[in-house]
Amino acid sequence: MSLGTPDTLRFTKIPLANGFGAMPALGFGTLIPDPVATKQATKTALEVGFRHFDCAERYRNEDAVGDAMQEALKAGAVQREDVFVTTKLWNNNHRPERVKPAFEASRRRLQLDYVDCYLIHTPFAFQPGDDQDPRDERGRVIYDSGVTLAETWRALERLVDDGQCKSIGLSDISLEKLQEIVAAGRIKPAVVQVESHPYLPQWELLDFCRQHRIVLLAFAALGHGLEPKLLENPVITTIAQRVHKTPAQVALAWAVQRGAALLTTSTKPHQIRENFEISTLPEDAMQEIRDGITAKVRFNPVTETGVPGFIPARQVNVK
Ligand SMILES: NC(=O)c1ccc[n+]([C@@H]2O[C@H](COP(=O)([O-])OP(=O)(O)OC[C@H]3O[C@@H](n4cnc5c(N)ncnc54)[C@H](OP(=O)(O)O)[C@@H]3O)[C@@H](O)[C@H]2O)c1
């Protein structure tokens, strides 16, 4: 690219081969505990240009995201069709008869006529009921062996048939389980949301997603700010200096340029803006990140148990 050519990386959209519409590659995550902060951050994200928002019933703040969205829509700052909204079914609602009510409740809280993408938040079914975190007397999670992931998936397919959900997908899933749903599903997953960043590039999963035209949506794209800090990794900081961008912008550009979509979250307006203002990295920088960062770190153990939450990673020798 020559000097003066506007860089359009931040506006990248990925068409959904197995759904309707296209997902803006740069997504804003709304896993923010405080609803007031959620609303403010969502407003700021819309103002700086984010057009893709990731929500979940488990975050208990869909109404705050919906309030911010409604204000922007009513003010004419954005049009509904320009915004891509994802939300997710939580583990206590995997029984097929609970799927539509859970979806409708999310859609009402978000104050939207339709949702662009609905994901099964994790492949783990918990005891059906209103408790999002059912535990036995010894504090152990109560799982539900009375429903399979394929049965829950079929209930999501019916939501697409009903027209209030434009695409469906999975989250926190292994390649093996994804393959089963891809093989069995009448409607194939459009999106797979998993933790991914240069410490957890998930190349094998990304290759499978490419083959099946599934969008890989990377969460914790900045490593969730945990140790070992991705944004302090010397490979990232050296490239950042060279290309006159911040370490966060380098990590986010890397994700988009390798063909993924991503989610990042901040409550700080200057960081929300910074995270939108990414630019294309030179190919040698892409290769340096791939070859130069060899440490493997998973920050979120949700894939093992279905219980959400980041844990500080064991200190590893990062390179
Ligand atoms: N499917 C799942 O199970 C799952 C699990 C986790 C997350 N998610 C989704 O993914 C989204 C993103 O995940 P995440 O929160 O881990 O994303 P992340 O962007 O990797 O991490 C957020 C952390 O990075 C910091 N940060 C953000 N921008 C920065 C910048 N420019 N410079 C320095 N630090 C910066 C934030 O600090 P400040 O807050 O101080 O700005 C925050 O501590 C969530 O909101 C949620 O929607 C999904």
The ligand as a MOL file (V3000), in Angstrom:
LIG
                    3D

  0  0  0     0  0            999 V3000
M  V30 BEGIN CTAB
M  V30 COUNTS 48 52 0 0 0
M  V30 BEGIN ATOM
M  V30 1 N -17.3560 -17.4000 24.3250 0
M  V30 2 C -16.7860 -17.2310 25.4850 0
M  V30 3 O -16.7480 -18.1270 26.3250 0
M  V30 4 C -16.1470 -15.9120 25.7900 0
M  V30 5 C -15.2530 -15.8370 26.8560 0
M  V30 6 C -14.6660 -14.6150 27.1070 0
M  V30 7 C -14.9430 -13.5120 26.3180 0
M  V30 8 N -15.8390 -13.6090 25.3120 0 CHG=1
M  V30 9 C -16.1930 -12.4420 24.4900 0
M  V30 10 O -15.0130 -11.8440 23.9900 0
M  V30 11 C -14.9670 -10.4720 24.3600 0
M  V30 12 C -13.5400 -10.0120 24.4490 0
M  V30 13 O -12.8260 -10.7750 25.4060 0
M  V30 14 P -11.7140 -10.1630 26.3290 0
M  V30 15 O -12.3270 -9.2400 27.3080 0
M  V30 16 O -10.8730 -11.2460 26.8250 0 CHG=-1
M  V30 17 O -10.8880 -9.2850 25.2680 0
M  V30 18 P -9.4570 -8.6120 25.3080 0
M  V30 19 O -9.6180 -7.3860 24.4830 0
M  V30 20 O -8.4090 -9.6020 24.9660 0
M  V30 21 O -9.1830 -8.2370 26.8180 0
M  V30 22 C -9.7490 -7.1580 27.4570 0
M  V30 23 C -8.6970 -6.5690 28.3920 0
M  V30 24 O -7.7210 -5.8990 27.5820 0
M  V30 25 C -7.6220 -4.5430 27.9820 0
M  V30 26 N -7.4880 -3.7080 26.7780 0
M  V30 27 C -8.4270 -3.4880 25.8350 0
M  V30 28 N -7.9420 -2.6950 24.8640 0
M  V30 29 C -6.6710 -2.3920 25.2160 0
M  V30 30 C -5.6670 -1.5910 24.6190 0
M  V30 31 N -5.8650 -0.9660 23.4690 0
M  V30 32 N -4.4740 -1.5060 25.2530 0
M  V30 33 C -4.2550 -2.1450 26.4150 0
M  V30 34 N -5.1780 -2.9240 27.0350 0
M  V30 35 C -6.3780 -3.0310 26.4420 0
M  V30 36 C -8.8970 -4.2390 28.7300 0
M  V30 37 O -8.6370 -3.2770 29.7100 0
M  V30 38 P -9.6890 -2.0960 30.0970 0
M  V30 39 O -10.9870 -2.7370 30.4530 0
M  V30 40 O -8.9990 -1.4460 31.2330 0
M  V30 41 O -9.7950 -1.2530 28.9120 0
M  V30 42 C -9.2620 -5.5670 29.3440 0
M  V30 43 O -8.5540 -5.7460 30.5720 0
M  V30 44 C -15.8000 -10.4130 25.6380 0
M  V30 45 O -16.2890 -9.1320 25.9470 0
M  V30 46 C -16.9260 -11.3640 25.2700 0
M  V30 47 O -17.8500 -10.7070 24.4400 0
M  V30 48 C -16.4190 -14.8040 25.0260 0
M  V30 END ATOM
M  V30 BEGIN BOND
M  V30 1 1 1 2
M  V30 2 2 2 3
M  V30 3 1 2 4
M  V30 4 1 4 5
M  V30 5 2 4 48
M  V30 6 2 5 6
M  V30 7 1 6 7
M  V30 8 2 7 8
M  V30 9 1 8 9
M  V30 10 1 8 48
M  V30 11 1 9 10
M  V30 12 1 9 46
M  V30 13 1 10 11
M  V30 14 1 11 12
M  V30 15 1 11 44
M  V30 16 1 12 13
M  V30 17 1 13 14
M  V30 18 2 14 15
M  V30 19 1 14 16
M  V30 20 1 14 17
M  V30 21 1 17 18
M  V30 22 2 18 19
M  V30 23 1 18 20
M  V30 24 1 18 21
M  V30 25 1 21 22
M  V30 26 1 22 23
M  V30 27 1 23 24
M  V30 28 1 23 42
M  V30 29 1 24 25
M  V30 30 1 25 26
M  V30 31 1 25 36
M  V30 32 1 26 27
M  V30 33 1 26 35
M  V30 34 2 27 28
M  V30 35 1 28 29
M  V30 36 1 29 30
M  V30 37 2 29 35
M  V30 38 1 30 31
M  V30 39 2 30 32
M  V30 40 1 32 33
M  V30 41 2 33 34
M  V30 42 1 34 35
M  V30 43 1 36 37
M  V30 44 1 36 42
M  V30 45 1 37 38
M  V30 46 2 38 39
M  V30 47 1 38 40
M  V30 48 1 38 41
M  V30 49 1 42 43
M  V30 50 1 44 45
M  V30 51 1 44 46
M  V30 52 1 46 47
M  V30 END BOND
M  V30 END CTAB
M  END
